Amino acid sequence: MLNSGSKIGSYEVVALIGAGGMGEVYRARDTRLSRDVALKVLPAIFATHPERMARFEREAKMLASLNHPNIAAIYGLEESGPIRALVMELVEGPTLAERIRSGPVPVDETLTIAKQVADAVEYAHDHNVIHRDLKPANVKVTAEGVVKVLDFGLAKALLDEPSAADFANAPTLSVAPTEPGVILGTAAYMSPEQARGKTVDKRTDIWAFGAVLYELLTGRPAFRGETFSDTIAAVLEREPDWTALPQKTPPLIERLLRRCLEKDIKRRLHAAADVRIEVEDALHPASPAAPVAPIPFALNRRAAMVFASVALVAIALAAVAITMYVRRAPESAPATRLSLSSPGQVQPQIAPAVSPDGRRVAFVSTDASGRWMLWIRELDSQEPRPLAGTEDARHPFWSPDGRSLGFWARGGLKRVDATGGAVLTLTETATTWGATWSRNGVILFQPRLGELAAVPAAGGSVTPVIEGNIPRWPQFLPDGQHFLFLDTDNQGSPGLYVGSLESKQTTRLMAATLAGAYAPPGWLLFVRDDNLMAQPFDAERLELTGEPALVAEGLWWVASGNHASFSASETGVLAYVNAALLDTQLVWFDRGGRPLGAIGPPARISGELPQLSPDGKRVAIARGPFGADEDIWTYELPAGSSSRLTFNPGSDRLPVWSADGRRIIFQSGTRPTRLMFKDLDPIGPERTSADLAPVAVLADWSPDGQHVIYSVPGPRGFAHLWVLPLSGDRKPWPLVQADSNIVQAQFSPNGRWVAYTSSESGKDEVYVVSFPAPSVKRQLSSDGGVEPRWRRDGSELFYVSSDRNMTAVPILSQTTLQTGPPKTLFRVRIVAHGSQGTGLYTLYDVAPDGQRFLMNVPPDDPGPPFTVVLNWPAGLKK
């Protein structure tokens, strides 16, 4: 034991706080930072064991990355001679174990505590950390009522093999969580699998949470015995005394307890997010008059009431229709159409994915906090459920057995069980152009432009399969060897092709600009205009037969991504995104987020960034099917009268004003992308300035009119920033390059800085770099940000934070880029995915005086985003 005044590095021991099986804990003074900390001094058996210490240091570094208000932070490791200590946040206040000694905790207080514990566990699980020793003694409550969970993951970090001493120190037991046959945890809070020495996962923490919640409510452990063996026997064989729960216990909480303390791990709740949601629902029960169906986007009150009524009826009818459908053969059922809502905002280009059995639909939507998550909707259920750990997911696809989902997130191709659990990263990739999972356990995807490759569904090495111009959107055929994909020929003509895992040869099926899909028992689905078509297809002979027939009208698609949002199951269930989601509207908002009025009616401007003229009297934007037949339009402000500026075939988009407001530069066509000028005063013809690189995205025009900045994919598929001089040799040069996506660039008003979005830290952040020489670089956002926009006089820079708040950064000096603290202005209504793999935009611009924001947002009542068709072949129209 250490004496008061003892020194460990820069830390001076003040007093002993406590001791346990994993070391002694002291209050200490950090003499460098003048703060009190907690020092956990490791037992000599660990500190003098080189292999254990090396393992502990590796684990501790991971644990130190956890940053959550309900998790006691780890600051670092310290050593002094033979002493090894962990430096941790000092949390003042009683533990739950001390609180329970006074008796049961009132229900309302218990739920408030439980919600914070669930938040902590959910966050840790999302970062692949399991507590393994969650118990009342490891949870403190500060005087302000803030819950702090202690010792997250330390059991794994400290203990890796059993010993007699470990068992003698029960109830805290030791050892290797990664190896079967070894026990780890505290007896009264162990899960059955933990008590049996089996390998544990996140569901062990779910069990322990239930045990802690039960003890808070009743004042006594859920499982107890006179000896360690008796306690283990209770965990394995007995049920808690459910009659001991207070009469005021909400039914939701009693059900939650039973699901957390389910001995069969397969029937236990799988995700901490589901636990948190249940506790939140018990804390804030819905009014009986509140709609039970989620409403997709912000609605005005009258629209919300109408939509809620329709949704209730639709859900009831959907449940009946689904039940009838799955109970009889699809051949005998008529085609039945249903509408599905989403819990939040939907990115239309992230297609719904129907499970092979046709009972579930996976999609990406925002949750209540604005995070993009992967959701699963059981078609006979009223509500979808999120999958924890799938933040920033996109383009989900099912395994052939329907047990797992693949998806992209944060630069990696990943998979997760459909019931929840740990997320496995299969491989890193910057591209997100579709993937498909074969019955032979192979996933086919695009690792980089110009190639399709295979990776085992369990992870492993990536094997190139075929090369092409831009092969993308693959889909396996029933034999698990052949696959469909979209590509272009050497003349740039796009079409649907058939390839094979066993050959480099490919066969062109048909001309097509959008990805198609095979649908059993023998159809090729493809898109023509806004219509989904089906044509008979022999999957064995790899031949099209017969004539196309109409499946559905009003389908969402995007030409620039060569993608349409639809999916079909093996059982005749079809899901697609409704084309109405293409319609958006330009709306003014003040600095408090209050709407000030719209400009024009809703129109097909869903993927476009509005561009205000330097004087704020006009706005330019592209209108038309996104990436297909768009043209540049301008609106006169404030009247909103519009006029069309361009009439080229194909796509004209991404207009940018000259500094004097007399000209617009815009991007026209694809492969190559042409840079074109248009004089506005007086209106003159379009003039081609230069050909940009294929797949380039125009970003901005320098105030002096001498340079254009744009983003273009690099060798590994990441988007980099390039500059095109508009005079001299006109030879492009790179401004910012890295193994990350760098997009959304904008020149400062004095032309000496460029703000942009980059994912180099692992998440989208806003940076500023000096121009033309990128010698000075600053990060302006601190916890995520996209789409920087300068105020016209350079006194502020705006961006949208990761939690969807418009944020203003004061610019104190444009010359040296001195900045003030960021200020949150308001929560925005729509935010597209950030730069990681998509290059999409937050759709807004700022008035010259910085007092208003023109945002491209959905109309108040866009309607349900998804349509589901049961037995779609029965409704074919020739």
Summary of the structure (lengths in Angstrom):
residues: 878
radius of gyration: 29.5
end to end distance: 85.6
largest distance: 92.8
contacts: 3022
relative contact order: 0.07
helix: 18%
strand: 38%
